[in-house]
Structures are given as C-alpha cells and as structure tokens.
Amino acid sequence: MNAVEAIQNTKEIYHLKEALINRSKRDYLLFILSINTGIRLTPLLHLTLHDVMNNESFKDYLESSITETTDIYMNTEVKRALTRYMDNQPQKTNYYLFHTKKDPAHPITRQQVHRILSQAGKEAGLAQPISFHSLRKTFGYHAFQQGVAVSLIQKIYGHATRSETLKYIGINSAQIPKLKIDVHL
C-alpha cells in the first residue's frame, strides 16, 4: 500500500466535501467527523447514536472509553454534519452511525471506507490517493498549523512520542516555529 499524506490544501478539502455530500450524508459525516476529530477508524465505525447524543442534543465530547485515547471534542462542523445526517435516520440509540444500507445494526467495513474515500478523491480531482489515514493526518496537520500543541495532538492519536506525531502529520523540524516565551515578571 502506498503511503498517504495529509490533505494540506483547503480547496481540496472543500472539493472532497462537495463530492461526499452529493453522494451520501453518511459518507459526508464520516469525512467531517474524521478530519475534525482525528478519531481512529475502529472506534469511528462503531459509533452509535447513543455515543454522540444526550437526550435531544449532541454531546460536546466523544468519551475516552469510545475513542480509545482521550475525550475528543466535537466542534460545530461535526454537529452540523450530524444534524444533517440524522434528519433521515431512525432514532434508535443502538444503531451504528455508519451502518450498511441494508442493516443499521451492522457498521460498514474498513474496505468500504477505503472505497468511499478513494472514489471521493477521484471525483474531487485529487492528484494523490487518499485513505482514512489521510483524514487523520489532515486533522493533525491543520491542528498543528492553527497552533495546537503537538502534545495535545499526540494524546488524541495515542502516539508514544512527539517525533512520531510530527512524522505522522508530515511536519519536519524546519517547519516548527521557534518558541518565543517572553515572560515579564
């Protein structure tokens, strides 16, 4: 399998969003949840409505017991995609969010996620191939670019070292800004 990288260009992210929303609200949600949380694939595929909702509203965090790393924040983009998706879904809390078309009691497979993303990448005109790891890497890359500490990204990923996280998101030492901590006491 070829190595994949983070999607650094926000226009490409936009084109992927368009391709996915035109195809399926489920596939769009899978993309949005992935690039906005960095969650691993297995916990993602096993998410149920109960995992993301409290009574009539969406939770603010996916709990660490679900994510297998740490509590992960669900931002407004994720909640908007969840709302869009849930409009046409049965409200049974034990159903998988990313269920097969035939049976909401069964999640889609890893292979199906690969097919979904591969096709969306082609439809969006991406030059490089994408996979689920592209989405996780995209989350980390853009979080880092927006000033999120590497240690926090590392915690979400469950990586053992800072260097492992930087390598995973495609950041080399020349791209790390020098720290300027100017404390005036």
Phi and psi in degrees as a GROMACS rama.xvg file:
@    title "Ramachandran Plot"
@    xaxis  label "Phi"
@    yaxis  label "Psi"
@TYPE xy
-74.6576  146.184  ASN-2
-70.6572  142.073  ALA-3
-114.343  157.906  VAL-4
-119.726  170.754  GLU-5
-65.4653  149.661  ALA-6
-86.8721  102.775  ILE-7
-85.2079  -29.1028  GLN-8
-83.5034  118.887  ASN-9
-68.2056  -24.2499  THR-10
-66.3662  -38.3779  LYS-11
-65.5565  -37.6301  GLU-12
-62.2567  -43.9086  ILE-13
-60.4895  -44.5846  TYR-14
-64.2255  -37.5096  HIS-15
-64.4715  -42.2005  LEU-16
-58.0989  -45.6403  LYS-17
-60.8703  -46.7856  GLU-18
-60.5436  -41.0903  ALA-19
-74.8769  -41.0974  LEU-20
-67.0539  -31.99  ILE-21
-70.4492  -23.9255  ASN-22
-90.8086  -49.4969  ARG-23
-164.936  133.674  SER-24
-65.9216  -33.4587  LYS-25
-63.5639  -47.75  ARG-26
-66.3426  -36.8435  ASP-27
-62.5109  -45.3025  TYR-28
-61.614  -42.0026  LEU-29
-56.6753  -45.5188  LEU-30
-64.6225  -50.8081  PHE-31
-62.4664  -44.67  ILE-32
-63.1609  -38.6831  LEU-33
-69.1692  -49.1711  SER-34
-75.8526  -13.7927  ILE-35
-102.866  -5.62158  ASN-36
-128.943  -27.3726  THR-37
74.3728  14.4089  GLY-38
-61.3519  148.642  ILE-39
-71.5972  158.802  ARG-40
-66.1387  -46.5062  LEU-41
-60.1022  -50.2012  THR-42
-61.7386  -35.8015  PRO-43
-60.657  -48.4822  LEU-44
-66.3587  -22.2091  LEU-45
-98.5265  9.49324  HIS-46
-67.1587  136.862  LEU-47
-115.036  169.604  THR-48
-59.1289  -36.9055  LEU-49
-59.7747  -34.0226  HIS-50
-69.2371  -25.857  ASP-51
-110.342  -6.19913  VAL-52
-123.65  146.58  MET-53
-118.382  113.191  ASN-54
51.7695  -108.86  ASN-55
-105.052  3.48109  GLU-56
-127.98  162.53  SER-57
-81.0059  143.801  PHE-58
-68.0618  157.333  LYS-59
-83.8967  -25.6092  ASP-60
-133.918  143.979  TYR-61
-85.5535  126.018  LEU-62
-73.1421  151.068  GLU-63
-59.7953  -27.9492  SER-64
-65.2396  -21.8777  SER-65
-92.6914  -46.0971  ILE-66
-78.676  -17.2996  THR-67
72.2046  6.04721  GLU-68
-130.258  -76.7475  THR-69
-146.493  167.993  THR-70
-61.3914  135.874  ASP-71
-121.318  127.61  ILE-72
-69.5931  136.332  TYR-73
-106.357  107.98  MET-74
-78.618  -177.02  ASN-75
-64.8269  -32.1928  THR-76
-62.2673  -43.1269  GLU-77
-65.1181  -45.7297  VAL-78
-65.4578  -35.487  LYS-79
-66.1828  -42.1491  ARG-80
-66.7504  -38.2366  ALA-81
-63.1509  -44.064  LEU-82
-60.5005  -46.966  THR-83
-59.463  -42.4729  ARG-84
-70.4434  -42.0679  TYR-85
-71.9684  -15.6465  MET-86
-55.8646  -32.6591  ASP-87
-113.401  15.4078  ASN-88
-109.326  150.196  GLN-89
-64.8718  145.6  PRO-90
-92.6475  32.4671  GLN-91
-83.7817  123.487  LYS-92
-69.0427  -17.7147  THR-93
-92.8058  -0.927274  ASN-94
-75.6676  143.984  TYR-95
-72.7858  139.43  TYR-96
-63.1288  -41.1773  LEU-97
-106.651  66.5671  PHE-98
-92.2861  163.177  HIS-99
-67.1798  159.862  THR-100
-68.1631  -27.8703  LYS-101
-83.4177  -32.1517  LYS-102
-147.241  108.839  ASP-103
-66.6567  -7.54845  PRO-104
-88.0061  2.16063  ALA-105
-129.677  127.424  HIS-106
-75.0682  157.489  PRO-107
-66.8199  164.796  ILE-108
-94.9145  166.91  THR-109
-58.7933  -39.3778  ARG-110
-64.3133  -38.571  GLN-111
-66.0699  -39.4253  GLN-112
-60.2498  -43.7007  VAL-113
-60.7234  -44.7322  HIS-114
-63.5004  -42.746  ARG-115
-58.6856  -49.9442  ILE-116
-70.5009  -38.8983  LEU-117
-61.8029  -45.8219  SER-118
-65.5101  -42.3348  GLN-119
-62.3323  -39.6771  ALA-120
-60.9954  -41.3447  GLY-121
-65.8565  -45.4397  LYS-122
-62.8277  -33.4145  GLU-123
-82.1827  -6.49164  ALA-124
76.5521  25.9833  GLY-125
-70.5376  138.852  LEU-126
-77.0284  -36.2419  ALA-127
-98.5749  152.034  GLN-128
-70.9639  153.756  PRO-129
-126.325  156.112  ILE-130
-144.351  -176.043  SER-131
-60.8598  -36.5234  PHE-132
-63.7801  -29.3117  HIS-133
-58.3998  -39.5357  SER-134
-70.1868  -43.4162  LEU-135
-61.5866  -43.1812  ARG-136
-65.781  -36.8047  LYS-137
-61.5908  -44.5521  THR-138
-55.8678  -52.8106  PHE-139
-64.0455  -42.3863  GLY-140
-60.3455  -49.605  TYR-141
-72.6386  -32.6773  HIS-142
-61.9311  -45.3048  ALA-143
-61.4118  -44.9669  PHE-144
-63.422  -25.8848  GLN-145
-91.5602  6.41616  GLN-146
96.9922  7.89359  GLY-147
-71.0266  134.456  VAL-148
-62.1245  138.673  ALA-149
-56.5477  -35.7156  VAL-150
-61.8097  -33.6722  SER-151
-73.8593  -40.8973  LEU-152
-63.3499  -42.8096  ILE-153
-57.4698  -41.688  GLN-154
-65.4513  -42.341  LYS-155
-63.0174  -42.1305  ILE-156
-73.398  -22.5882  TYR-157
76.2595  25.0976  GLY-158
-78.6995  151.568  HIS-159
-79.8704  -31.7159  ALA-160
-132.83  157.394  THR-161
-62.1738  -43.0148  ARG-162
-64.309  -34.2378  SER-163
-62.6832  -42.766  GLU-164
-66.0093  -45.9203  THR-165
-61.1113  -42.4494  LEU-166
-63.9054  -42.506  LYS-167
-60.7959  -40.7668  TYR-168
-89.7702  0.672804  ILE-169
81.6886  30.4475  GLY-170
-105.844  125.307  ILE-171
-101.355  169.658  ASN-172
-59.8378  -29.3852  SER-173
-69.4809  -21.0637  ALA-174
-89.7827  -6.42971  GLN-175
-86.4808  120.006  ILE-176
-67.9073  149.11  PRO-177
-69.7046  139.885  LYS-178
-75.2151  136.76  LEU-179
-128.615  94.5497  LYS-180
-105.104  106.014  ILE-181
-110.148  84.8345  ASP-182
-92.6913  123.271  VAL-183
-112.217  104.015  HIS-184
